[in-house]
Amino acid sequence: MVDKIKRLPGVAEVQLNFGVGLIRVTHAGPVSEIINFILTNGYGAKTVGNSDDLTPTADILTRKRLLTVTSGIFLCAGVTAGWLGLGNDISVYFFAAAMVTGGFYVYKSALQSLRHLDLDMNVLMTMSSLGAVFIGQWSEAATVVFLFSIGSMLQAYTIDKTRNSIKKMIELSPQEARLVTPEGIEEVIPVDRVKPGDVVLVKPGEYIPVDGTVAEGLSWVNQAPITGESNPVEKEKGDSVFAGSVNNDGSLQIIVRHNNSDSTLAKMIRLVEEAQVKKAPSEQFVDTFARYYTPAVIICALMVIIIPVAVLNRPFAEWFYKALVLLVIACPCALVISTPVSIVSAVGNAARHGILIKGGAYLEALGKVKSIAFDKTGTLTTGQLAVTGIRPADGFTEEQLLQAAGAVERYSEHPVAKPVMAELARRDIAIPNSDTFFAYPGKGARCLFKGEYIYAGNKRLIEELGIPAHGIPKVEDGFEIGCESLVYISSAARLIGIITVSDNPRGEAPGMLLELKRLGIQDVIMLSGDHKDTVADIAGKLGIRQFRAGLLPEDKVKEVEKLARAGVTVMVGDGVNDAPALAAATVGIAMGAAGSDTALETADVALMNDELGKIPDLIKIGTKTLSIIRQNVALAVVLKLVFLVLTMVGMANLWMAVFADTGASVLVTLNGMRLAGFKYKKTVVSGE
């Protein structure tokens, strides 16, 4: 269908989204012509987001069901007329009526395909049924058409079921919001009219319509549709909330942060839809194969007639009939849908559990993973750093050291900045005025404070800037460098002091790493820009044998590229500081992507929450998806080969061939749908 639409005048580009039954057409002509073309091919169509030219898809499906039922009635009437001996002509009339009603859309689509020299399954089915009529097999021709019509309906129904998880995501977004005006008046308006800065009221039991910050109220909120968290989360003033979440038991006033089209839920839906357009390697291969397969089948069918009849002097009717059976058996329906139905089921199920997989290619790659690289801070560790030591150099006080550190860290997004600023607040030290902030990636940062540059970073930064090193060993002396990180604070002239912050491994990290080992992934490496002793301490606690310390962002990229040359590699990070390394991996996985635009855009797979336990599940779903795709392809091919042999030995007829083709299509669809039921484990924290 996509190829046919591309050939229409004025059409520039066509993208089919199998997952949600959506087709995007870039065109210069009237949309009505495209819709009418789709309708003439037997599919329902309507424009999205526009009230003009709407053609209800449900009407088309209802019409198809009615025609199928009518075809079945005419078929039964024809068979009954034969049994009652009412005459061959009466039976033929009923069989012809069964063919016209059951094959109405098939014949229309076949005609359109022939006009564009596109040989598809509708052409094969039309040739088979008309060929049967040509040799006087009216009952078989009518049976073929009726069975094919039923098969198409069953296939459409089962495929629609695979799209349910994505449709449910779309249905999560409320269409209205309760706006609170500056005068305190409540007004229900379409959610698209809500602007950033507006205040909306959400009552108990209602879906939250917008992304925003709680301005007033206290409630437990079910964020499962967004983050996949199984338990409600308490929300109070200052906390962030997401559109599509459910407000459980208290009223909340929320300050809107984004327009409706830019909410986290809207972005999730958009990314999942885009994922369906990106075809997996196996899907691309099948599509290319099918393009040449159908013409080859027709040629083979001709050879089945010509060689036995013209060369071996066999009966024409017998071999013509076998050629017709071959045409039906060779329909590539089951083969073509074997991959997309599996991908849609897996991607949709993952989205419901707070995991965005941005295409079948990444899903298949997850089933072939050889090595996994983890960032340390905030990924394998809690990321909840705390200041554990303050050591000013001679001539400075702790308050002066913290003020200098705060002058830099107030602008920084590095994980170390938050605990430093929290320490200033705890000691009631005023946040200093500073400006001209500049970051040294992987090393630290600087700013202008009281007329001079102040630097905050690791020892490498201090050494590279040539800051006098006298006094540094004395200040360092006494620190136990284990899981602590040292932050050096300095002016251009001398060291001001050292602040230590500590981090601890996540409770669920050991169990996750053990599960990866059980899955056969032995090559696990931890990457960090931190001090070697700090990284070694964390690696030892987690049982990770391979680690790299003191890495700059470009060094992390080189390490990931080295792993990728040896096989399929996954990089797991926060999706912000690790964006270059994520891009270098075969599959980049971002943790805690909810509310982070950068993480959602840069990662190939985005975990909306921070559950490390989802990593082994991703490997499992990737492996299972690959397995089911292979099962589907094998089933489709083997079934056709078996019936091909049965045809050649005279043991198969037309209706059996249709049953085999339709049955294969339904079976591969049902098999692919099993991925929609994949169960993601709840994260278990070590010690619980």
Steps between C-alpha positions, in 0.01 A plus 500: 500500500784740586661449158165559328440829683853616418414474130201737529546845341623762746611253769854567623538267800304222672566350845296210640469468878385139539474532879216750505360449150617845389638607163671838454492640148690808382309618196410798284159380378161479674481259794164371373673333203736309729217391730286387206794303362545321834127430518495347151770259619273371775645684799334750731652848516445834666706813557638563849457832673266638237122482489487520121480200271465254785409147397429276799722193493241309702252532211744325266561218748126458559441489125772234462344287773157532339636402159684201652184376673301548177765307308473215748121491461527486120767227525277289726207557264707380205614187681142431618365545147747239377401255772132546421558448127350838404724526198856605435401847372334597830807387696725703267290813555536464877876431475547801273311717751724365778807597298374852423404577861795334675754615242370853440794678666749235391412548133501881532845491662629256237382732222680795658814291544500390137456861388824581686672174393514395866449127546373449858297237689171642362622434145600144593162432662312650204697290252433187704124552535446603136724215388281256691194644322682458168526125555143476635583469871239751618456353848875509570529853362222621733652311795841655434356852497287444812787348702736777392243760608465336843878477534539870423245585769672280760838643411371858529346418839813342646728776368266759653551327835879549470443874465297527820793585728595798284138609467466484880794739532324747271179466702685590823525865403196693629328723246397764756657681793347691792666844473517718813493868401685771699162588651467143631225401254508143367449460126506172304681556169660279230845396617655638179406850617696470826823703496821479705454695822127428525365330813278194467305315769497120508250330728532152657461215250569719196776471242756779519466687167836682490866485594564741783601577857272463802413848630258391768370175647617156607411170333622159393541481123510185286777566243497144361383607150809721469777348711375143546525533880268252665434708815345848525738787580426772755485847344510830687585861429802531270482144362476428127203315352438358151202507269329158490566426868204431731436721803386261772367661814564874532439815297803654330554842350766471233701771324524398134855447373443407133243533227295183455692405184831517690400293804698190592204280405464672160870448434476135605209443260683682221819298555312168511320591176832590337645170623244314288623677186860392561506147364707226657767333282294180471194702398698685232626168365149347487359809325775486236457124463121531454544760225673243276334191643148553359604547135726195538204296627289595197784395269528169687124446466529552124784248489282250691251524212737530203758230576263208582248592227729610216802280570366194685159496328307492830131604536457877493214518757695304764815713484311823454319421827831426676633834378198674652561325834865608480394864456289486815760317708770742393320812634767674717247636756628304801861571411446874461319548834722258697742773613294821540234335716773377737675838512175689564402265784839528672538878458142567615536277806830666594342846472229398748777414747680833463754386240530672162667288231552719196479237230515135407869526414587573865263231623669239281844626606407450867455132419861477378684693773859396567613770743348771721673817619360689800567854609574510873345808661121491509483175306671229707513731801213686664615839368385642834832652591568658836785717623711289738807716548607865480874574515599865443861584413704717731359849525141406414198409711241232426245773423735668251567164334129424471424849369762461227365156413142628494596785267588237236260219576188721500516494119615141455287195405766254616381255771753649745336844483181400681660375827733802512204740468306292756790542745491878454127496576549274802755741647286800406778644282373751243540394137774728364456722197713386209495496121694405184451128560701264278510118507800274433329171393616209712718723717304777671392861456586861581328831566585860578462571872610822675708601201697176457441160340409217736541139383321189627591158363719193520875487549561479126344846452721650772813346348415600141431861604844512661364605837780481759498153655676587825276426791278257307649180652460652844133581437440153349666329792256318724230443241405134449440484127254214468157572366569872556568749222735797552397842369786747482412868543761749386566852378743565218770559762459227759295213641208610722418153625347158432142380549420129499167356394401136525267273309390141558404212269131457431336228701364329187831515307650167623184306414480664157865416421447140615194472273706628204757232574225236499392629159848427367637855493844470657658816361379775736711814541458813714608836360561811710677833502560460872821425692640151444481404868137613522403303189693192617317512834155505335603231250621277784172538690302405188727218385585672171841389378540746213494876557655815357559810711595862435321503164403814311181483286709432189686221685165333582411513131828328408442226759147436371617497138766245595232274650268553200767373261488165683121462476164653590559741789262675740591819687292594805514856635293805589451608138631852569865496609549167321327592172815456281572155648135395460515602134818296445343177631288264292219574747511797738277468809416812702389462863242725666390666174162626634510876486834507316462619141867432425484140621182432301658636183853356524439142620401202284317359804371726777406369846255753642604410856827390660427128540817309417298177507354597162841449331492115516133514397599696190753232408232234553236677290757555223598132504136387510406733215779362281390147586134566414590672172705196401216268605255701289719502192569126539129424548401700193766343279465140622121502470523623143766239410285220645195605300714551192606133521139394565392696191755338274390151610133592457404497867411871540217703352417870481300536819766311697762739359297803609451347843875442529587854389241666726581269788870583474422873507282467809750270674798733451288792620391314814858386561626858469228618737656288776757778539222732615468278808870507594528560876753754624636417845465735791842622613622326815745696716780300659425433862120526471 
